[in-house]
Amino acid sequence: QIYLFESGGGEMQAGGSLMLSCAASGRIGSLSVMGWHRQAPGKTRELVATIGDGGTNYADSVKGRFTISRDKPKDFVYLQMDSLRPDDTAVYYCFVFSDDDNRNYWGPGTQVTVSS
């Protein structure tokens, strides 16, 4: 079992920045991919960014504004969010793919609210 905990969410005005952090604990093993999804009210969950051995991947809506990074030894993943827009308002979920368990694990989510 892997446990994830996100932090860093909150409220920000449009144009501002926030940094989300996610810590993994438990029986971690090998995590080939770490990343973030988000879900806005009334919308389906969408991929925001991933990072793995193959590099990084971003949703078109956040390219050039968000940056994902990883501290592999400490099993942390970060999401630096710049030039925030009101449509970035959502609950942001950290996830990891466990190679040992062949499945994703999810954090409980952290709210990000961007006001205009």
C-alpha positions as a Markdown table, in Angstrom:
| # | Residue | x | y | z |
|---|---|---|---|---|
| 1 | Gln | 0.0 | 0.0 | 0.0 |
| 2 | Ile | 1.2 | 3.5 | -0.9 |
| 3 | Tyr | -0.1 | 6.6 | 0.8 |
| 4 | Leu | 0.0 | 10.0 | -0.8 |
| 5 | Phe | -0.5 | 13.4 | 0.8 |
| 6 | Glu | -0.8 | 16.7 | -1.2 |
| 7 | Ser | -0.1 | 20.1 | 0.2 |
| 8 | Gly | 0.2 | 23.7 | -1.1 |
| 9 | Gly | -3.3 | 24.3 | -2.4 |
| 10 | Gly | -5.3 | 27.4 | -1.5 |
| 11 | Glu | -6.7 | 30.6 | -3.0 |
| 12 | Met | -4.9 | 32.9 | -5.4 |
| 13 | Gln | -5.7 | 35.7 | -7.7 |
| 14 | Ala | -5.4 | 35.3 | -11.5 |
| 15 | Gly | -1.8 | 35.8 | -12.6 |
| 16 | Gly | -0.4 | 34.5 | -9.3 |
| 17 | Ser | 1.5 | 31.3 | -8.5 |
| 18 | Leu | 1.1 | 28.3 | -6.3 |
| 19 | Met | 3.3 | 25.2 | -5.7 |
| 20 | Leu | 1.7 | 21.9 | -4.9 |
| 21 | Ser | 3.7 | 19.1 | -3.2 |
| 22 | Cys | 2.9 | 15.5 | -2.9 |
| 23 | Ala | 4.7 | 13.1 | -0.6 |
| 24 | Ala | 4.6 | 9.3 | -1.0 |
| 25 | Ser | 4.9 | 6.9 | 1.9 |
| 26 | Gly | 4.4 | 3.3 | 2.7 |
| 27 | Arg | 5.6 | 0.3 | 0.7 |
| 28 | Ile | 6.8 | 2.5 | -2.2 |
| 29 | Gly | 9.1 | 0.3 | -4.3 |
| 30 | Ser | 9.5 | 1.4 | -7.9 |
| 31 | Leu | 7.3 | 4.3 | -9.1 |
| 32 | Ser | 7.8 | 4.7 | -12.8 |
| 33 | Val | 5.4 | 7.6 | -13.1 |
| 34 | Met | 4.2 | 10.4 | -10.8 |
| 35 | Gly | 1.8 | 13.1 | -11.7 |
| 36 | Trp | -1.2 | 15.3 | -11.2 |
| 37 | His | -4.8 | 15.2 | -12.3 |
| 38 | Arg | -7.5 | 17.8 | -11.5 |
| 39 | Gln | -11.2 | 17.9 | -11.4 |
| 40 | Ala | -13.2 | 21.1 | -11.6 |
| 41 | Pro | -16.9 | 21.3 | -10.4 |
| 42 | Gly | -19.2 | 19.6 | -12.8 |
| 43 | Lys | -16.3 | 18.3 | -15.0 |
| 44 | Thr | -14.5 | 15.0 | -15.4 |
| 45 | Arg | -11.1 | 14.5 | -14.0 |
| 46 | Glu | -8.3 | 15.5 | -16.4 |
| 47 | Leu | -4.6 | 14.8 | -16.6 |
| 48 | Val | -2.5 | 17.9 | -15.8 |
| 49 | Ala | 1.1 | 16.6 | -15.9 |
| 50 | Thr | 3.2 | 13.5 | -15.5 |
| 51 | Ile | 6.9 | 12.8 | -14.9 |
| 52 | Gly | 8.7 | 9.6 | -15.4 |
| 53 | Asp | 11.7 | 7.9 | -16.9 |
| 54 | Gly | 10.5 | 9.0 | -20.3 |
| 55 | Gly | 10.3 | 12.6 | -19.4 |
| 56 | Thr | 7.5 | 15.0 | -18.7 |
| 57 | Asn | 4.0 | 15.4 | -20.2 |
| 58 | Tyr | 1.6 | 18.3 | -19.9 |
| 59 | Ala | -2.0 | 19.0 | -20.8 |
| 60 | Asp | -2.2 | 21.6 | -23.6 |
| 61 | Ser | -4.1 | 23.9 | -21.2 |
| 62 | Val | -1.2 | 24.2 | -18.8 |
| 63 | Lys | 1.8 | 24.0 | -21.1 |
| 64 | Gly | 4.2 | 26.9 | -20.5 |
| 65 | Arg | 2.5 | 27.8 | -17.2 |
| 66 | Phe | 2.9 | 24.7 | -15.0 |
| 67 | Thr | 6.1 | 22.8 | -14.3 |
| 68 | Ile | 6.3 | 19.3 | -12.8 |
| 69 | Ser | 9.3 | 18.1 | -11.0 |
| 70 | Arg | 10.3 | 15.1 | -8.8 |
| 71 | Asp | 12.6 | 14.4 | -5.9 |
| 72 | Lys | 13.2 | 10.8 | -6.6 |
| 73 | Pro | 15.2 | 9.8 | -3.5 |
| 74 | Lys | 12.5 | 11.4 | -1.2 |
| 75 | Asp | 9.5 | 10.3 | -3.3 |
| 76 | Phe | 8.1 | 13.7 | -3.7 |
| 77 | Val | 6.5 | 15.3 | -6.7 |
| 78 | Tyr | 5.8 | 19.0 | -7.2 |
| 79 | Leu | 3.7 | 21.1 | -9.4 |
| 80 | Gln | 4.7 | 24.7 | -9.9 |
| 81 | Met | 1.7 | 26.6 | -11.2 |
| 82 | Asp | 2.4 | 30.1 | -12.6 |
| 83 | Ser | 0.1 | 32.5 | -14.5 |
| 84 | Leu | -2.9 | 31.0 | -12.8 |
| 85 | Arg | -6.3 | 31.5 | -14.4 |
| 86 | Pro | -9.8 | 31.1 | -13.0 |
| 87 | Asp | -10.3 | 28.0 | -15.1 |
| 88 | Asp | -7.4 | 26.3 | -13.2 |
| 89 | Thr | -9.8 | 26.2 | -10.2 |
| 90 | Ala | -10.2 | 22.5 | -9.3 |
| 91 | Val | -9.3 | 19.8 | -6.8 |
| 92 | Tyr | -5.8 | 18.6 | -7.7 |
| 93 | Tyr | -4.9 | 15.0 | -7.1 |
| 94 | Cys | -1.5 | 13.5 | -6.9 |
| 95 | Phe | -1.0 | 10.0 | -8.3 |
| 96 | Val | 1.8 | 7.5 | -8.7 |
| 97 | Phe | 2.0 | 4.3 | -10.8 |
| 98 | Ser | 3.5 | 1.5 | -8.8 |
| 99 | Asp | 5.5 | -0.9 | -10.9 |
| 100 | Asp | 5.4 | -3.5 | -8.1 |
| 101 | Asp | 1.6 | -3.4 | -7.7 |
| 102 | Asn | 0.9 | -2.6 | -11.4 |
| 103 | Arg | -1.6 | 0.1 | -10.4 |
| 104 | Asn | -2.2 | 3.8 | -9.7 |
| 105 | Tyr | -2.5 | 5.2 | -6.2 |
| 106 | Trp | -4.2 | 8.5 | -5.5 |
| 107 | Gly | -4.0 | 11.2 | -2.9 |
| 108 | Pro | -7.1 | 12.7 | -1.3 |
| 109 | Gly | -6.7 | 16.0 | -3.3 |
| 110 | Thr | -6.1 | 19.6 | -2.5 |
| 111 | Gln | -8.3 | 22.5 | -3.5 |
| 112 | Val | -6.9 | 25.3 | -5.7 |
| 113 | Thr | -9.2 | 28.3 | -6.2 |
| 114 | Val | -8.2 | 31.1 | -8.6 |
| 115 | Ser | -10.2 | 34.3 | -8.5 |
| 116 | Ser | -10.4 | 36.9 | -11.3 |
